[in-house]
């Protein structure tokens, strides 16, 4: 707000690292912040306001990796197979 109105960008960083953006959000910026498979970062700059948004796509990937490490590889199901191939 210290800059003249024509020079304001409404985006930047507080304290040199906390992002802010006070422009009206667009659907593209919302999607890029909250569901972005093309970006490996878990935290994205918020599309409106101060701070970060959680990239839910990356959160899902990381939670799945942790789950797989804790639970081990998937086991085959215990369903009966080839039930129709029995001979009487």
Secondary structure, 3 states (H helix, E strand, C coil): CCCCHHHCCCEEEECCCEEEECCCCCHHHHHHHHCCCCCCCCEEECCCEECEEECHHHHHHHHHHHHHHHHCCCCCCCCCCCHHHCCC
